[in-house]
Amino acid sequence: MVTYASYVAPRAGIVGAVYMQVQNVGLERGIYYLNSEQDYRDRNNLTVTISAENMRSFLPDMDPNEIGRWLMGRDIFARGVARRVRIDFMKDDGKPSGKYYYQVQMRLNDASDLEIVGLGATLNK
């Protein structure tokens, strides 16, 4: 999916589903970034993005900062459109530096587009 999404960019994205193990998690400006590789800049990485608000529907009582640690190593199933996105490096003043890289992201708009495999068993100890 990552290779094909890169190939059809910037004209299109790839509709599909992915089953992956979360290797790295980021939280920035209310968005969780669930990465398939430890290095989110790896050209084979797929980043699944979901809002913190939607993530709370899965883990309502968990501290938002703990959710990232809890997700590490977990398997997820996500449905959406994978697109290549340009990520700009920013200067300290908040302006683009002129350096950038590309990342393939699947942005989820709804909590129903994500399944955290085994979540029920984990929460019902």
C-alpha positions, 0 to 999 in steps of 0.5 A: 500500500505504501509503495502504491500510494507513493506511486499515484501521488500527488494525483490520488490516494489508495482506498484500502484496509491495513493490519499492522503492529504499532511500532511508534506513536506520536501525539501532536496538536490533538492528533495521534500518529500510529506508525508501522515502523520505528522510524516514522521517516522510513520510506516503508512507513505507514502512518495512521492518524486519528484525532485524540477525540476519536481515540478517547472513544476507545480508551475514555478513562486513560490519560492522553499521554499514556495512550501512546505508550499503551498502543506501542506493540499493539495490532490495529486494523484501519480502513481509509485512504492512504495518501503521500503527504509532504512534511515540512521541517519548520524553523524555530520561528515557525516558518518552513525551512525549505527541507521536507520529506514525504510520508504515506498517511491514512487519515481516519475521520471516524473511530469506526475506521479503527479497530485495536485488536484485542482491546475488549480483552485488555479492558475486561481484566 
